[in-house]
Amino acid sequence: MLPMRELAADFIPTRHRRSEHIDVVLGQLSRVMPAIETPSDDRWQQIGLALMEGDPAMDALLTAMSRHGMRDARAQFERALEHGIDAVANPLPELRGFIEQMSTPPDWLDRGRIERGAELFRRCGRAALHIGRNVALLGGYQASAFNRTLILTGALQKGPTRRLAETVQWKLDCTVAGGLVPHAIGWRSTLMVRFIHALVRRSVAARPDWQLEDWGLPINQADMGATLYGSLTVPVVGSRLLGMPQTRRERDDAAHLVRYVGWLIGVDERWLADTEAGATAQLLQFLLSLSNPDETSVMMAQPLVDEPLTRRYPNLAWLRGRYERSKNLSISRAFLGADALRRLGVPAGTWPWYPMLAIPRNLARHTLSRVVPGGRRRAAARGRAEQEANVQQMVMQPAVAVGASLAAPH
């Protein structure tokens, strides 16, 4: 059990209140995406309750690991992820049960759809990472209660570069060909992130300065669900808006991948959608409650905006840093709007020049790849190369090993 104060089973923290500016955005989007609608009273109640719900399976495993001795238990866990539970000598019974459960795919899983969804993410190339960084991540800092978890785990001291690179590398692990087969890199990375989330949840919930009644449980179901969709669904949607043609089947296959990643990372199935429309609607329903910016939003957003200025460019560092910062801000301005940027304390007057240039280029490039024999395969290879280069540009060093240095949730 998590070390938290006793509260009524139906307790809902005070952070669960409608965010007026997100409500306006929801109304605007519903005109062009009819599947998006405000949650029913019952669904709204369930989202509030989700703010107090963790990850029962991983939280129970963590309790068993703590009783056994965390150093040995963690070594067992990591070996089981890499080589399978049968490779672990005298494994904890709870660990065996967990690994066997995660190695058995849910009845609804379609591996073909997973691979097609992963290919679409790769074909999105750098556009997916631009949207993930400058729309999902930056915009997500409007969720003030989630920011407090990050701050308490040292996110400000750690700085945005390493955390951002780790997050991007996790996405790449999940979308490499075959990456989500049991014991493959994306499967392992996702379960390692799930383990780290449980450690952080336990640690932060036990702190005397964590205001459970106001903020809910750290890394709760609503936060995890919103982060899942922000990390993997928003980049695909945003890539389409930046000019990349996508069929409905491709988009829904990508949603199927997100559903499986959510299942692996501990999001309850009632929050997992199997279509892009359903995933987008669920994300925006979460954001109705979660997006309540305060001073922590500014504390988290400003270092991310200025992150390009700190990179170790091999040449023309001053010019390249300012170009990347301006490019990122132009994308944020186009998708988040000036009001959201003001709430985040970052420059809101940037003209959205980069999307204006990217849309015709992406439209031409991706349209051509769809009609030329072998074009999609080459587009996926080119897109993945762009994504890997993006990680290298952020850190200017060998690729980040997800799980080796993770210290905070995504």
C-alpha positions, -999 to +999 in steps of 0.1 A: +000+000+000+011+035-007+021+056+024-007+082+023-032+097+046-066+080+051-093+096+030-128+086+020-129+061-009-148+087-030-125+116-022-117+140-051-089+165-046-095+202-050-074+204-083-104+187-101-121+218-114-130+229-149-103+249-166-120+277-184-094+283-211-092+246-220-130+246-221-129+273-248-104+253-268-126+222-265-156+241-279-135+253-308-122+218-316-156+202-314-166+222-345-141+203-367-138+171-347-173+159-338-161+130-317-148+155-291-174+163-265-175+174-229-176+145-205-208+134-189-214+140-152-204+104-145-173+105-166-163+138-150-167+122-116-145+092-127-118+116-139-118+132-105-115+098-087-087+089-111-066+117-095-064+095-064-057+062-082-022+049-088-010+017-105-022-012-082-002-039-099+032-021-099+025-005-065+019-040-051+051-053-067+071-024-053+058-032-018+070-068-022+104-057-036+108-033-006+102-061+018+126-084+001+154-058-002+153-033-031+188-038-043+185-075-050+148-071-061+156-044-086+184-066-101+158-094-104+134-070-121+159-057-146+172-092-154+136-104-160+129-075-183+160-083-203+160-121-204+127-133-191+116-145-157+131-180-162+165-164-163+162-151-127+173-175-099+147-177-072+126-148-083+101-131-061+067-148-066+052-113-071+078-105-098+071-138-116+033-130-117+039-095-129+063-104-157+041-133-168+011-109-170+030-083-190+044-110-213+009-123-221-007-099-246-043-087-240-070-104-261-075-072-282-038-068-292-031-069-330+006-070-337+001-060-373-016-028-363+012-022-337+038-024-364+019-002-389+013+024-361+050+024-353+059+029-390+036+059-391+053+075-362+087+069-378+074+084-411+064+115-392+101+122-387+112+153-370+077+168-372+065+143-345+093+154-322+088+191-328+051+187-319+059+165-289+083+191-275+067+224-284+030+215-281+025+185-258+054+190-234+053+227-232+016+229-232+014+202-206+032+225-181-001+242-176-010+212-154+003+227-122-002+197-099+018+175-122+045+201-123+049+198-085+057+161-088+085+170-113+098+198-091+099+176-060+119+150-079+146+175-089+135+183-125+146+220-122+181+210-110+183+183-136+175+207-164+153+202-194+179+188-218+185+154-203+149+149-193+137+158-228+163+135-244+152+106-222+115+111-230+123+113-268+144+081-266+116+063-249+093+072-278+119+060-303+122+027-283+084+022-285+082+029-322+112+009-336+102-021-357+094-049-333+101-027-303+070-037-283+074-075-285+081-089-250+117-082-239+124-060-269+137-025-263+104-006-262+087-032-240+116-030-215+118+008-216+081+012-209+081-012-180+112+005-166+094+038-168+064+022-150+087+010-122+103+045-119+068+060-117+059+037-088+091+047-070+084+084-074+047+080-065+056+063-032+084+087-024+065+119-032+033+108-015+052+103+017+066+138+018+051+161+044+050+189+019+029+170-006-007+183-004-027+152-011-061+168-005-053+195-031-031+178-056-042+141-055-019+112-057+014+118-075+015+102-110-021+092-108-042+076-135-054+109-150-019+123-151-005+091-167-033+089-192-029+126-203+009+121-205+005+089-226-017+107-252+004+138-251+036+118-258+024+095-285-010+107-299-005+145-301+027+141-323+009+121-349-021+145-349+003+175-351+023+159-379-009+157-400-016+194-393+020+202-404+012+188-439+017+150-436-011+130-453-024+101-431-053+077-437-078+070-410-066+034-408-030+046-403-041+070-375-062+043-358-033+018-360-011+044-343-039+047-316-038+009-312+000+012-305-007+039-279-034+017-263-009-011-259+018+012-245-007+025-220-016-010-210+021-018-204+028+015-185-001+009-161-030+031-174-063+015-166-081+001-197-111+023-192-090+053-202-075+036-233-090+043-267-085+023-299-091+051-324-074+085-328-107+103-324-113+085-291-077+091-279-079+128-287-113+131-270-100+114-239-070+136-237-090+168-240-114+155-213-084+150-190-072+185-198-105+201-187-094+192-152-057+190-153-048+223-170-047+249-142-015+269-146+002+287-118+038+298-109+051+263-114+040+265-150+064+294-156+092+276-136+090+246-159+083+263-192+110+289-193+140+265-190+125+244-218+121+274-241+157+284-235+171+249-238+184+253-273+207+280-261+225+256-239+233+229-265+269+222-274+267+229-312+299+221-331+298+255-348+279+287-350+265+280-315+251+315-309+232+316-343+220+280-342+208+282-306+187+313-314+174+297-346+162+266-328+146+287-300+127+308-325+116+277-345+103+260-314+084+292-302+068+296-337+055+260-335+042+266-299+025+299-310+008+282-340-006+253-319-010+266-284-019+302-291-007+334-276-029+332-244-014+298-234+021+311-240+014+341-218+002+318-190+034+299-193+055+331-191+072+327-224+072+350-255+038+351-271+045+374-300+065+351-321+052+348-357+044+311-365+069+311-394+081+276-392+048+258-397+041+281-427+073+268-443+070+232-432+034+225-444+040+227-482+074+209-478+059+180-458+028+178-481+050+174-512+075+150-496+049+127-480+025+127-510+054+116-532+064+089-508+029+074-510+029+070-548+065+060-555+071+022-551+089+016-518+084+052-508+068+046-475+096+023-464+122+049-474+102+076-457+101+056-425+139+051-426+145+087-433+121+098-406+137+076-380+172+089-389+158+125-384+144+115-350+176+099-339+196+129-350+173+151-330+182+133-298+219+136-306+215+173-313+199+178-279+227+162-260+256+161-284+267+128-270+259+090-274+222+081-273+205+082-239+198+048-223+163+050-210+160+036-175+197+040-167+193+075-154+156+082-152+148+100-120+115+117-127+083+109-145+077+120-181 
